[in-house]
Amino acid sequence: MLVVILIAIATSCQFSEEVYVCKPCNLSCDTLTFTKGGLCPHCNMKLVLKSELENRKKLVLNKIDVHDGNGEFLIEGGEGATEKPITLFYHKPLNYQKDSKILIVVPGAGRNADDYRDSWVEASEKYGIFILSPMYKEEDYGFGAYHMGNLIYDLNLDSSITYDENSNKVFLNEETFNFKINANKKEWIFHDFDRIFDLVAKATGSTQTEYDIFGHSAGGQILHRFAIFQPDSKANKIIASNSGSYTLLNFKSKLPFGIENSVLTKEDLMNTFKKNLVLLIGELDNENEQGGLILRSPSVDKQGTNRLARSKYFFEESKKMAEDMGAEFNWELITIPEIGHDYKKMGEASVNYLNTNIE
């Protein structure tokens, strides 16, 4: 009888043991399982509970069921990409009220929206902020659709770049690089952010009419272009953190580094400069930083050779242009001491900024 009980206990423990897996990264470790959380020893991505991944597969498209704490839901993509769904990871604080702030957090090139959401949970509970982080799958949204906001498409990027094995530099051959311009504004992913806000505001009964938005690295690239190309959005504070490169407001250079071949006019820029764009840059995201990939080419290097230098160049050139045009200029450049290319620490800096700049 005792033996039977011991076997039953052992069996129960075996089946109740938590199993962790690597988030899909298209490598051999996708098939492995682990008994403890942490980072995958093969690809260095965060391990997640296998049950969480299985639950994500059960999400019903466009069914938005929001509850307290962490959760996720699935919505269809925007115009021209409805068949490419977007997973929204959220955290609803226990002290959520109808007038609580809503913040969208845009992840970097790793598309790890769940990690970005998790890094804001403490701030969410402390300040009663509803957090949303959209995950755009890389197989559906490549560099042109994600980093560039779908301003360009049909890129031959893979055949035009070379990786430096000894650093984080990626070299672009501008002579071979080509793409097509997407002049259909409705297909730019910038429109997703207002749509996401409206869906959540409706689902939670929110009385808010605007939202704040934070993006780091590739997310920062998206957001400075968001401010430029969609100045009529419902976004209030647009915090672009540690962007790798910028689209300069230069009518003499072409996308992705200028706007000569875009649909923008100088009249559009009058509204762009009015947006509350905040360039939040880590002081140590300089020439010594090895975190994250950084693009190098003759055109982009005119901005500088590291993220800190490029942010300053972009800001000063934009400010000068606004002054020449006599435009209202509401942009800010804020350097955060002793922080490099770290989305968690830059997120904390954003919390401090937002908490001291309440409108």
Disulfide bonds with the S-S distance in Angstrom:
none
